[in-house]
Amino acid sequence: MNGQTKAKFGFGLMRLPKVDDKIDLPQVCEMVDRFLAAGFTYFDTAFVYDGSEQAAKAALVDRHPRTSYTLATKLHVGKAASADEARRELQISLERTGAGYFDYYLLHALMDTNIEKYAEYGLWDFVKEQKARGAIRHYGFSFHDKPETLDKLLTEHPDVDFVQLQINYADWENPEVQSRACYEVARRHGKPVVIMEPVKGGALADPPAEVKALFDAAAPGVSYASWALRFAASLDGVLAVLSGMSNVAQMEDNLATMGNFAPLNDEEQKVIQQAQHLLGNSAAIACTACHYCTAGCPGNIPIPEIFAAANKQLANGQRAEAAAAYAAAVAGAGKASDCIHCRQCEQICPQHLPITRLLGRCADMFEA
């Protein structure tokens, strides 16, 4: 591991602040301005992030010179019923953002369950064609599967410019995510890495109590999120570390960490290793609240919110708080027990969680 520069930090536009279920555009504008003023330039959105590309236009593209930032977005085959429909996603993204071109364009969330569809629709050739005509400057893909699959994809597509991987200290040796192994495959192929989920959907900003105590003893007053960001940013070959900041306070904390970045030293690495051990023994559900699972759920079950409620009890022993959070989560929506075991959620879950089994566990916890 080595030192990094400010250019290694990226603003993930997936979890933008909301007011009454609508993106809080004034706050997004303030966050964008602070991010750029701090010397950072990388913004990441996607076709499937509800309202995100439009917010990027209003807060970034319409308010700042095109040469002052780099913008990434993604094409998701799961939203397309045909090859033509999949290819139209790029034009729609260009219209939504008004960016003129994308600095980075990704085939989105590749895994064993969808890679054949990307090939069937000819999307690898499509992104190369779009790069040749200037609609995109660099192309890559985001990935949520086994290192063997990643190695196969990079072998078959050696001209990929970069790869986006889920990397954080909690998942470094997680057998379901295999962050370390995937990172090593990408580096062996000589590909720069964009890191997503460095704070694991916010979970590492509020880790279990025993992990908090460990970090507090090592560095009193330092935010838990900063440990996660520094772990990711200390890796070699990193193009950007994306943080899905949801308010100005998170932005300020992240800027304080990355604006004065220092790689983890040997003693801090040992603290991270202890945290990894503690998390390996944690009962918490490893959900990152990406909400991919809820699209098309026949029971309208708020799966991430249910798991977040369960984690209050599983990780922190907060039974009353967990019950209250569960009641709030399912008000006007499906309950955990409404799951019909269709498993469509499990086919798309980037964490490969056994969602139906976990929902049954939650039903036992909160509905018995």
Protein Blocks (a to p, Z undefined) as FASTA:
>chain_A
ZZddfklpccdfklgcceehiacfklmmmmmmmmmmnopabdcddfklghklmmmmmmmm
mmccfklpccdddddfklpcbfklmmmmmmmmmmmnonopafbdcdehiafklmmmmmmn
ommmmmmmmmmnopambdcddddddfklmmmmmmmmmmbfbdcddddfklmmgmklommm
mmmmmmmnopacddehklgnolmmmccfklmmmmmmmmghiafklmmmmmmmmpghiabd
cdddfbfklmmmmmmmmmmgccddfklmmmmmmmmmmmmmpcbdcbehlommmgopanlp
afklmmmmmmmmmmnopaklmmmmmmmmmgopacfklpgolommmmmmmnlpafklmmmm
mmmmmmZZ
